[in-house]
Amino acid sequence: MFTDDLEDYLLIAETIKSAQINDNTAIAITPKNIDTVIIAKAADALLNISGISVSFVLGEIIMIYILVEDLLAILMFKLS
């Protein structure tokens, strides 16, 4: 079974703490630059709270994509 380390657990807890609840819906916002797994776990944890049947967790996800050709061009330039 997969387990969370303390930092992940604290991020999930911080996200849950930010939740605004209206009727049976919870909306929470994560700290910046967070892993998508933490977002999913926070949304799931909110659904385990009595009285909440819908949860939305919003987070900023920063992904950096580097094309292989671009990386090779940069390396070749630095080596020459």
Long-range contacts (C-beta under 8 A, 24 or more apart in sequence): 4-41, 8-37, 8-38, 8-41, 11-38, 11-42, 12-38, 12-41, 12-42, 12-45, 15-39, 15-42, 15-57, 15-59, 16-42, 16-45, 16-46, 19-46, 19-55, 21-51, 21-52, 24-51, 24-52, 24-53, 24-54, 25-52, 25-53, 25-54, 25-55, 25-56, 26-52, 26-54, 26-55, 26-56, 27-55, 27-56, 27-57, 27-58, 28-55, 28-56, 28-57, 28-58, 29-57, 29-58, 29-59, 30-57, 30-58, 30-59, 30-60, 31-59, 32-60, 33-60, 33-61, 33-62, 34-59, 34-60, 34-61, 36-61
